[in-house]
């Protein structure tokens, strides 16, 4: 139960093994997790501070003993950027989110290619650009990402739009 108030610009916290770790003032449990290892940070879903459960947004205080709780099924969430305070944590979160978005966009593009081929339509830049404007998006990557995330459904309405058929309002 040692309270360390040596510097106001940093907090000193303890790992479960009793090791002392220096963190910037205002750092959160999430920052601590990423400071230990990026795998730990990207799979954490909570923390125990002084043996009490706290959210990842908990601001650390000098003398806290912190233990990170992880799960292999947990993944980085965009809202983590709102309470991560260290450059290392923010950088890792942004990099992971970019990589995941690239993977989703790639899956979306592949799904679109397969869908168009099944419908006997050509996959081309003009066709993709037509779909981008149809969905009021700005870039092809947004279209691919939306398809990959399941926000845009590939259906007959798209086929009719691509073929230039007027949609009848029933």
N, C-alpha and C positions, 0 to 999 in steps of 0.2 A: 504493500500500500504506500509505496514511496511516491510522492508528488514532486515532479521535477518541473520547475518553472525557471529554467536557466535563461532561455532566450525567447523573446516574444515572436521572433520570425520563424521559429521552428518548434515542433512538439517532439518529445521523445516517448516512444511507445515500446512495449515489450511484445515479443512473439510468445507463443505458448511454451516454448522451451526456455524462456527467460532472457533471450537475446535482446539487446537494446537496438532500436531502429529509429533514426532521425527522419522526420517528415516535415515538409513545410507547414506553417500555420494555416489552418483552414482545410487541411487534407482530410479526405473521407476514407471510410473503410474500403471503398472501391479503389482509391489511389494506393492504399497500402497493399491490396491484393496484387495490383499491377506492378508495384515496386518489388515484390518478391519474385514473381514470374508471370509472363504474359498468359501462360496456360491457366494459372491459378485465377488471374483476373478475368479471363474470358469465360470461365466456367463457374464463377462464384454467384451465389444467389442470396447470401446473407452473411452476417458476421456475429460473433459473440465478443462483446467487449466487457471485460471484467465478469465473465461467465453469464452475461445476460444477452439475449438475442436482440440485435439491432438491425435496421435496414442498411443497405450499402451506402446510403447517403449520409450516414452518421458522421458528424465531424469529430475527429480524434482530438483528445486532450492529453497533455503530458501525463505520463504515469499509467495510461490505459494499457491493459493487456488485451491483445486482439488476436482472435482466431477466425480464419476465413472458412466459411462453409461452402462446399462446391458440389456440383452434380455434373456428370458427363452430358446430361441432356440439356443443361443450361447453355445458352448462347448469348453473345453480346447483343444488347438492345440499344436502339438509337437514343432513347431517353437517358441513358447513362451519361451522355455528353453534357447534360444539364447540371449534373452534380460532380462529375470528375473535375478535379482542380489542377492536377499536375500535368505538365506537358507530355510526360511519358504515357500516362494513362489515356489522355485524350488522343494522342498520336496512335497508340495501339488500337483503341476503339475505332477510330476513323479508318485505319488501314484494314481492320477486320471487316467493317461494314462495307467498304469499297470492294473488297475481294468477294464477299457474299453477294453483293449486288451484281458484280460482273458475272458470277456463276449463274445467278437467277436470270440475268439478261441473256446469257448464252443459251440456257435451257429454253427461254421464251422464243428466241430466234429459231432454234431448232424445231420447236413445236409449230411455229408458223410455217416453216419450210415444209414440214410433213403435212400439215393441214392443207396448204395450197396445192401440194402435189396430189393429195388424195382427191381434191376437188377439180383437178385438171387445170389448175391455174399456175401461171409462171411466177416464181419468186424473183422479183426485180426491184430495183431502187424506186422506180415510179410507183409500183404497187405498194411498197412499204410506206412511201411518203404519202400516198393516198390514205392509207390506214392511220397514219400519224395525224393528219388533218381531221379525219373522220372522228377520232377520239379526242380532238382538241388538245393534242400534245405538241411539244416543241421539237423534240428530237427522236430519232429512230430508237436510241437506247432506252428512252422512256417507254416506248411501245413494247420493246422486247422485255424490259423489266416488269411492266404491268402484266404481260402475258405470263411470264415466269412466276410471278407472285399469285396468279389466278385472279387478278383484278379485272382482266379483260378475257371474255369468253370467246373462243373461236367457234362461230356458228353460221347458219345459213344467211343471217342478216348481213354478215361481212361478205359472204360470197356474192350476194345480190348487189351490195354496194360496189364491190370491185368490178362486177360485170356491168355496172351502170344501170341496173334495173331500179325502177321507182318502187319504193316501199309503200304498199297499200295500207292505209289506216283503217283498221276494222272497228 
